[in-house]
Amino acid sequence: SSSARLNGSLDPHGLTTTVYFKWGTTASYGHTTPVQTQTGNTYRNITANISGLTRHHTYHFRIVATNSAGTRMGRNLTFSTP
């Protein structure tokens, strides 16, 4: 319960795209995962491991992707630790 794997997906639409997750105990997040770089024209799964989580808490996260077309953010999602 002290770690989790965040999952998301993105299609870079042929552009070099940087992607990461924001996460934290509120929708203000406060933490980010390391930046990954993706390219191509198909959807790909993006994962990132996070640690230092507290038992019996709800955590918020969202995926963030940036390329020459701009920045897009996924919707706020939550998970709870046991």
Secondary structure, 3 states (H helix, E strand, C coil): CCEEEEEEEECCCCCCEEEEEEEECCCCCCEECCCEEECCCCCEEEEEEEECCCCCCEEEEEEEEEECCEEEECCCEEEECC
